[in-house]
Amino acid sequence: MDRLGAGGSFTELQALNFLDNVVEMGHDGPAHLAISGRRPLLRGLGVYHGKRGWGVSVEFDVRQGPVTAFGLGQAKDGSYLMVASEGTVVPGPLLRIGNTTSRVDFGCDPGEWTDSWSASGVDHHWSLGTGHRAAELAAVADLLGLDFREVRV
């Protein structure tokens, strides 16, 4: 995602918000500060994710606007594939847990999107980058000889 100019923040599912119709995603791992929607915050870690934390973590969100979730996966035959889904980061309250967190609207029910995303063969972690990049990622997959799956519900 970085090579495409989209940044890319390491992410996974955090919550499905059915009231606001968004998928909340993020992670406490690597993040790309160039795509942050606000100045990063250092948050002291207490008990997060059901386990004791120490030190500090960097917390921010991916800036509002168009985004693409992009991950690698594996097909039933063992071959690798690329998976993408375009959405929009929208405003609203974020979890205050020392993670990069974003509220993504994929234009459909969050549960339906999650079912389709999970059924695609994508791995547990993926990248969230700025801009709608599915066409570019499909071209990269073609150049690499990989299957490309776009999740749209």
PAGUNU-145135 format. One record per residue: z, y, x of N, C-alpha, C in turn; residue number from 1. Coordinates in Angstrom, 1 decimal, decimal comma. Each point is the difference from the previous one (the first is absolute). Example, Ala and Ser with C-alpha at 12.3 -4.5 7.8 and 13.67 -1.06 7.14 Angstrom:
BEGIN
<<7,8; -5,7; 13,2>; <0,0; 1,2; -0,9>; <0,0; 1,2; 0,9>; 1>
<<-0,7; 1,1; -0,4>; <0,0; 1,1; 0,9>; <0,8; 1,1; -0,8>; 2>
This chain:
BEGIN
<<0,0; -1,2; 0,8>; <0,0; 1,2; -0,8>; <0,0; 1,3; 0,9>; 1>
<<0,7; -0,1; 1,1>; <0,1; 1,1; 0,9>; <-1,4; 0,3; 0,5>; 2>
<<-0,8; -1,0; 0,4>; <-1,4; 0,2; 0,5>; <-0,9; 0,6; -1,0>; 3>
<<0,3; -0,2; -1,3>; <-0,8; 0,6; -1,1>; <0,5; 1,5; -0,3>; 4>
<<1,0; 0,4; 0,7>; <0,5; 1,4; -0,3>; <1,0; 0,0; -1,2>; 5>
<<0,5; -1,2; -0,4>; <0,9; -0,1; -1,2>; <1,4; -0,1; 0,4>; 6>
<<0,4; 0,1; 1,3>; <1,4; -0,2; 0,4>; <0,3; -1,5; -0,2>; 7>
<<0,9; -0,3; -0,9>; <0,4; -1,4; -0,2>; <1,5; -0,1; 0,1>; 8>
<<0,7; -0,3; -1,0>; <1,4; -0,3; 0,0>; <0,3; -1,4; -0,4>; 9>
<<0,7; -0,7; 0,9>; <0,4; -1,4; -0,3>; <0,8; 0,0; -1,3>; 10>
<<-0,3; -1,0; -0,9>; <0,6; 0,1; -1,3>; <0,0; -1,4; -0,7>; 11>
<<0,8; -0,1; -1,0>; <0,2; -1,1; -0,9>; <0,5; 0,5; -1,4>; 12>
<<0,0; -0,9; -0,9>; <0,6; 0,4; -1,3>; <1,4; 0,3; 0,0>; 13>
<<0,5; 1,1; -0,6>; <1,4; 0,3; -0,1>; <0,4; -0,1; -1,5>; 14>
<<-0,8; 0,5; -0,9>; <0,4; 0,0; -1,4>; <-1,2; 0,2; -0,9>; 15>
<<0,1; -0,5; -1,2>; <-1,0; 0,3; -1,0>; <0,6; 0,9; -1,0>; 16>
<<-0,5; 1,2; -0,2>; <0,6; 1,0; -0,9>; <-0,9; 0,1; -1,2>; 17>
<<0,4; -0,8; -1,1>; <-0,8; 0,0; -1,2>; <0,1; 1,2; -0,8>; 18>
<<1,1; 0,8; 0,1>; <0,1; 1,2; -0,7>; <-1,0; 1,1; 0,5>; 19>
<<-0,1; 0,1; 1,3>; <-1,0; 1,0; 0,6>; <-1,3; -0,6; 0,3>; 20>
<<-0,2; -1,3; -0,3>; <-1,3; -0,7; 0,3>; <-0,4; 0,0; 1,4>; 21>
<<0,9; -0,2; 0,9>; <-0,3; 0,1; 1,5>; <0,6; -1,3; 0,7>; 22>
<<-0,7; -0,3; 1,1>; <0,5; -1,0; 0,9>; <0,7; 0,7; 1,1>; 23>
<<1,3; -0,3; 0,3>; <0,7; 0,7; 1,1>; <-0,1; -0,9; 1,2>; 24>
<<-0,5; 0,5; 1,1>; <-0,2; -0,8; 1,2>; <0,4; 0,8; 1,2>; 25>
<<0,3; -0,8; 1,0>; <0,4; 0,6; 1,3>; <0,7; -1,0; 0,9>; 26>
<<0,5; 0,4; 1,1>; <0,7; -0,9; 0,9>; <0,8; 0,8; 1,0>; 27>
<<0,9; -0,7; 0,7>; <0,7; 0,7; 1,1>; <-0,6; -0,2; 1,3>; 28>
<<-1,2; -0,5; 0,0>; <-0,7; -0,3; 1,3>; <-0,9; 1,2; 0,4>; 29>
<<-1,0; -0,3; 0,8>; <-0,9; 1,1; 0,5>; <-0,6; 0,9; -1,1>; 30>
<<-0,1; 1,2; 0,3>; <-0,6; 1,0; -0,9>; <-0,8; 1,0; 0,8>; 31>
<<-1,0; 0,6; -0,6>; <-0,9; 1,0; 0,6>; <0,4; 1,4; -0,4>; 32>
<<0,7; 0,7; 0,8>; <0,5; 1,3; -0,3>; <-1,0; 1,0; -0,5>; 33>
<<-1,3; -0,2; 0,5>; <-1,1; 0,9; -0,4>; <-0,3; 0,0; -1,5>; 34>
<<0,4; -1,0; -0,7>; <-0,3; -0,1; -1,4>; <1,3; 0,2; -0,9>; 35>
<<1,0; 0,5; 0,6>; <1,2; 0,3; -0,7>; <-0,1; 1,1; -1,0>; 36>
<<0,5; -0,1; -1,2>; <0,0; 1,1; -1,0>; <1,1; 1,0; 0,3>; 37>
<<0,9; -0,2; 0,8>; <1,1; 0,9; 0,3>; <0,5; -0,2; 1,4>; 38>
<<0,8; 0,9; 0,4>; <0,6; -0,2; 1,3>; <0,9; -1,2; 0,0>; 39>
<<-0,1; -0,9; 1,0>; <0,8; -1,2; 0,1>; <1,5; 0,3; 0,0>; 40>
<<0,7; -0,9; -0,6>; <1,5; 0,1; 0,0>; <0,6; -1,1; 0,7>; 41>
<<1,0; 0,2; 0,9>; <0,7; -1,0; 0,6>; <1,2; -0,4; -0,9>; 42>
<<0,1; -1,2; -0,4>; <1,0; -0,4; -0,9>; <0,9; -1,1; 0,6>; 43>
<<1,3; 0,3; 0,1>; <0,9; -1,0; 0,5>; <0,1; -1,2; -0,9>; 44>
<<-0,1; -1,2; 0,7>; <0,0; -1,2; -0,8>; <1,4; -0,5; -0,3>; 45>
<<0,1; -0,4; -1,3>; <1,3; -0,7; -0,4>; <-0,4; -1,4; -0,4>; 46>
<<0,1; -0,3; -1,3>; <-0,4; -1,3; -0,4>; <-1,3; 0,1; -0,8>; 47>
<<-1,1; -0,4; 0,5>; <-1,3; 0,0; -0,7>; <-0,6; -1,3; 0,0>; 48>
<<-0,8; -0,3; -0,9>; <-0,7; -1,3; -0,1>; <0,9; -1,2; -0,1>; 49>
<<1,3; 0,3; -0,4>; <0,9; -1,1; -0,1>; <0,6; -0,4; 1,3>; 50>
<<-0,2; 0,8; 1,0>; <0,6; -0,4; 1,3>; <0,5; 1,3; 0,7>; 51>
<<0,9; -0,2; 1,0>; <0,6; 1,1; 0,7>; <-1,0; 0,6; 1,0>; 52>
<<-0,2; 1,3; 0,0>; <-0,9; 0,7; 0,9>; <0,8; 0,8; 1,0>; 53>
<<-0,6; 0,4; 1,1>; <0,7; 0,8; 1,0>; <-1,0; 1,1; 0,5>; 54>
<<0,5; 1,1; 0,5>; <-0,8; 1,0; 0,6>; <-0,7; 0,8; -1,1>; 55>
<<-1,2; 0,5; 0,3>; <-0,7; 0,8; -1,0>; <-1,4; -0,5; -0,2>; 56>
<<-0,6; 0,4; -1,1>; <-1,3; -0,4; -0,3>; <-0,8; 1,3; -0,4>; 57>
<<-1,3; 0,0; 0,2>; <-0,8; 1,1; -0,4>; <-0,5; -0,2; -1,4>; 58>
<<0,2; 1,0; -0,9>; <-0,4; -0,1; -1,4>; <-1,0; 1,1; -0,3>; 59>
<<-1,1; -0,4; -0,6>; <-0,9; 1,0; -0,6>; <-0,9; -0,7; -1,0>; 60>
<<-1,0; 0,7; -0,6>; <-0,9; -0,6; -0,9>; <-1,4; 0,4; 0,4>; 61>
<<-1,0; -0,8; -0,4>; <-1,4; 0,3; 0,2>; <-0,3; 1,1; -0,9>; 62>
<<-0,8; 1,0; 0,5>; <-0,3; 1,2; -0,8>; <-0,7; -0,4; -1,3>; 63>
<<0,2; 0,9; -1,0>; <-0,6; -0,2; -1,3>; <-1,5; 0,1; 0,0>; 64>
<<-0,7; -0,9; -0,8>; <-1,4; 0,1; 0,0>; <-0,6; -1,4; 0,1>; 65>
<<-1,3; -0,2; 0,2>; <-0,6; -1,3; 0,0>; <0,5; -0,8; 1,3>; 66>
<<0,2; -1,3; -0,2>; <0,4; -0,9; 1,0>; <-0,7; -1,4; -0,2>; 67>
<<0,0; -0,7; 1,1>; <-0,5; -1,4; -0,1>; <1,0; -0,9; 0,7>; 68>
<<0,4; -1,1; -0,8>; <0,8; -1,1; 0,5>; <-1,0; -0,9; 0,7>; 69>
<<0,3; -0,4; 1,2>; <-0,9; -0,9; 0,8>; <0,8; -1,1; 0,7>; 70>
<<-0,4; -1,2; -0,2>; <0,7; -1,1; 0,6>; <-0,9; -1,1; 0,4>; 71>
<<0,5; -0,9; 0,9>; <-0,7; -1,2; 0,4>; <0,5; -1,2; -0,8>; 72>
<<-0,8; -0,9; -0,2>; <0,5; -1,2; -0,7>; <-0,7; -1,3; 0,4>; 73>
<<0,2; -1,0; -0,7>; <-0,6; -1,3; 0,4>; <-0,5; -0,7; -1,3>; 74>
<<-1,2; -0,5; 0,1>; <-0,5; -0,8; -1,2>; <0,5; -1,4; 0,1>; 75>
<<-0,3; -0,7; -1,1>; <0,4; -1,4; -0,1>; <-0,5; -0,9; 1,2>; 76>
<<-1,2; 0,3; 0,4>; <-0,6; -0,7; 1,1>; <0,5; 0,4; 1,4>; 77>
<<0,9; 0,9; 0,1>; <0,6; 0,4; 1,2>; <-0,7; 1,2; 0,7>; 78>
<<-1,1; 0,5; -0,6>; <-0,7; 1,1; 0,6>; <0,7; 1,3; -0,3>; 79>
<<-0,1; 1,0; 0,8>; <0,6; 1,3; -0,2>; <-0,8; 0,8; -0,9>; 80>
<<0,7; 1,0; -0,7>; <-0,7; 0,9; -0,9>; <0,7; 1,3; 0,0>; 81>
<<-0,7; 1,0; -0,4>; <0,5; 1,4; -0,1>; <0,1; 0,3; -1,5>; 82>
<<1,2; 0,7; -0,4>; <0,2; 0,4; -1,3>; <0,4; 1,4; -0,1>; 83>
<<-0,6; 0,7; -1,0>; <0,3; 1,5; -0,2>; <0,2; 0,3; -1,5>; 84>
<<0,7; 1,1; -0,2>; <0,1; 0,5; -1,4>; <0,3; 1,5; 0,1>; 85>
<<-0,8; 0,7; -0,8>; <0,1; 1,5; 0,0>; <0,9; 0,5; -1,1>; 86>
<<0,9; 1,0; 0,4>; <0,9; 0,5; -1,0>; <0,3; 1,5; 0,4>; 87>
<<1,0; 0,5; -0,6>; <0,4; 1,4; 0,2>; <1,5; 0,1; 0,2>; 88>
<<0,5; 0,6; 1,1>; <1,4; 0,3; 0,1>; <0,4; 1,2; -0,9>; 89>
<<1,0; -0,2; -0,9>; <0,3; 1,0; -0,9>; <1,5; 0,4; 0,2>; 90>
<<0,3; 1,2; -0,5>; <1,4; 0,5; 0,2>; <1,0; -0,7; -0,8>; 91>
<<1,3; 0,1; 0,4>; <1,1; -0,6; -0,7>; <1,1; -0,4; 0,9>; 92>
<<1,1; -0,5; -0,5>; <1,1; -0,3; 0,8>; <-0,3; -1,2; 0,9>; 93>
<<0,6; 0,0; 1,2>; <-0,2; -1,1; 1,0>; <1,3; -0,6; 0,3>; 94>
<<0,0; -1,3; 0,4>; <1,2; -0,7; 0,4>; <0,4; 0,7; 1,3>; 95>
<<1,3; 0,2; 0,2>; <0,6; 0,6; 1,2>; <0,6; -1,1; 0,8>; 96>
<<-0,8; -0,7; 0,7>; <0,5; -1,2; 0,7>; <-0,5; 0,0; 1,5>; 97>
<<-0,4; 1,1; 0,5>; <-0,5; 0,0; 1,4>; <-1,3; -0,6; 0,2>; 98>
<<-0,8; -0,1; -1,0>; <-1,4; -0,6; 0,1>; <-1,0; 1,1; -0,2>; 99>
<<-1,3; -0,4; 0,4>; <-1,1; 0,7; -0,6>; <-0,2; -0,5; -1,4>; 100>
<<-0,1; 0,9; -1,0>; <-0,1; -0,5; -1,4>; <-1,0; 0,9; -0,7>; 101>
<<-0,9; -0,6; -0,8>; <-1,0; 0,7; -0,7>; <-0,1; -0,6; -1,4>; 102>
<<-0,3; 0,9; -1,0>; <-0,2; -0,4; -1,4>; <-1,5; 0,0; -0,2>; 103>
<<-0,6; -1,2; -0,2>; <-1,5; -0,1; -0,1>; <-0,4; -0,4; -1,4>; 104>
<<-0,9; 0,8; -0,6>; <-0,5; -0,3; -1,3>; <-1,4; -0,6; 0,3>; 105>
<<-0,2; -1,3; -0,4>; <-1,3; -0,7; 0,1>; <-0,8; 0,1; -1,3>; 106>
<<0,4; 0,8; -0,9>; <-0,7; 0,2; -1,3>; <0,1; -1,1; -1,0>; 107>
<<1,1; -0,8; 0,2>; <0,2; -1,1; -0,9>; <1,5; -0,4; 0,0>; 108>
<<0,3; -1,0; -0,8>; <1,4; -0,4; -0,1>; <0,5; -0,5; 1,4>; 109>
<<1,1; 0,4; 0,5>; <0,5; -0,4; 1,3>; <0,1; -1,5; 0,2>; 110>
<<0,4; -0,7; -1,1>; <0,1; -1,5; 0,1>; <-1,3; -0,7; 0,1>; 111>
<<-1,0; 0,6; -0,8>; <-1,4; -0,6; 0,1>; <-0,6; 0,2; 1,4>; 112>
<<0,2; 1,2; 0,6>; <-0,5; 0,3; 1,3>; <0,7; -1,0; 1,0>; 113>
<<1,3; -0,1; -0,1>; <0,7; -0,9; 1,0>; <-0,5; -1,4; -0,1>; 114>
<<-0,2; -0,5; -1,2>; <-0,5; -1,4; -0,2>; <-1,3; -0,1; 0,7>; 115>
<<-0,9; 0,9; -0,3>; <-1,4; -0,1; 0,6>; <0,1; 0,2; 1,5>; 116>
<<0,8; 0,9; 0,5>; <0,1; 0,2; 1,5>; <0,6; -1,3; 0,6>; 117>
<<1,0; -0,5; -0,6>; <0,6; -1,3; 0,6>; <-1,0; -1,2; -0,1>; 118>
<<-0,8; 0,0; -1,0>; <-0,9; -1,2; -0,2>; <-1,2; 0,2; 1,0>; 119>
<<-0,2; 1,1; 0,6>; <-1,1; 0,2; 0,9>; <0,0; -0,8; 1,3>; 120>
<<1,2; -0,4; 0,3>; <0,1; -0,7; 1,3>; <0,6; 0,9; 1,1>; 121>
<<0,3; 1,2; -0,3>; <0,5; 1,0; 0,9>; <1,4; -0,5; 0,6>; 122>
<<0,3; 0,5; 1,2>; <1,2; -0,3; 0,6>; <1,2; 0,8; -0,6>; 123>
<<1,2; -0,3; 0,4>; <1,2; 0,6; -0,5>; <0,1; 1,5; 0,4>; 124>
<<-0,5; 0,4; 1,1>; <0,0; 1,4; 0,4>; <-1,5; 0,5; 0,1>; 125>
<<-0,1; 1,3; -0,2>; <-1,4; 0,6; 0,1>; <0,2; 1,4; 0,5>; 126>
<<-1,1; 0,7; 0,0>; <-0,1; 1,4; 0,4>; <-0,3; 0,9; -1,2>; 127>
<<0,6; 1,2; -0,1>; <-0,3; 0,9; -1,0>; <-0,6; 1,3; 0,8>; 128>
<<-1,2; 0,3; -0,3>; <-0,7; 1,1; 0,7>; <-0,5; 1,0; -1,0>; 129>
<<-0,2; 1,2; 0,5>; <-0,5; 1,1; -0,8>; <-1,5; -0,1; -0,3>; 130>
<<-0,4; 0,5; -1,2>; <-1,4; 0,0; -0,4>; <-0,4; -1,3; -0,6>; 131>
<<-1,1; 0,0; -0,7>; <-0,6; -1,2; -0,6>; <-0,9; -0,6; 1,0>; 132>
<<0,3; -1,2; 0,6>; <-0,6; -0,5; 1,1>; <-0,6; -1,4; -0,2>; 133>
<<-0,1; -0,5; -1,3>; <-0,5; -1,3; -0,2>; <-1,4; -0,3; 0,5>; 134>
<<-0,9; 1,0; -0,2>; <-1,4; -0,1; 0,4>; <-0,1; -0,2; 1,5>; 135>
<<0,8; 0,8; 0,8>; <0,0; -0,1; 1,4>; <0,6; -1,3; 0,5>; 136>
<<1,1; -0,5; -0,7>; <0,6; -1,3; 0,4>; <-1,0; -1,1; -0,3>; 137>
<<-0,7; 0,1; -1,1>; <-1,0; -1,1; -0,3>; <-1,1; 0,0; 1,1>; 138>
<<-0,4; 1,1; 0,5>; <-1,0; 0,1; 1,1>; <0,6; -0,7; 1,2>; 139>
<<1,3; 0,3; 0,3>; <0,6; -0,6; 1,2>; <0,1; -1,5; -0,2>; 140>
<<0,4; -0,5; -1,1>; <0,0; -1,4; -0,3>; <-1,3; -0,7; 0,2>; 141>
<<-1,1; 0,7; -0,5>; <-1,3; -0,5; 0,2>; <-0,4; -0,1; 1,4>; 142>
<<0,3; 1,0; 0,8>; <-0,3; 0,0; 1,5>; <0,8; -1,2; 0,7>; 143>
<<1,2; -0,3; -0,5>; <0,8; -1,0; 0,6>; <-0,3; -1,4; -0,6>; 144>
<<-0,8; -0,1; -1,0>; <-0,3; -1,2; -0,7>; <1,1; -0,6; -0,8>; 145>
<<0,9; 0,9; -0,5>; <1,1; -0,4; -0,8>; <-0,2; 0,3; -1,5>; 146>
<<0,6; -0,9; -0,8>; <0,0; 0,3; -1,5>; <0,7; 1,2; -0,3>; 147>
<<-0,4; 0,8; -0,9>; <0,7; 1,2; -0,5>; <0,3; 0,0; -1,5>; 148>
<<1,2; 0,3; -0,3>; <0,4; -0,1; -1,4>; <0,6; 1,4; -0,4>; 149>
<<-0,6; 0,6; -1,0>; <0,6; 1,3; -0,5>; <0,8; -0,3; -1,3>; 150>
<<1,2; 0,4; 0,0>; <0,9; -0,3; -1,2>; <-0,2; 1,3; -0,9>; 151>
<<-0,5; -0,3; -1,2>; <-0,1; 1,0; -1,1>; <0,4; -0,7; -1,3>; 152>
<<0,8; 0,7; -0,7>; <0,5; -0,6; -1,3>; <-0,5; 0,8; -1,1>; 153>
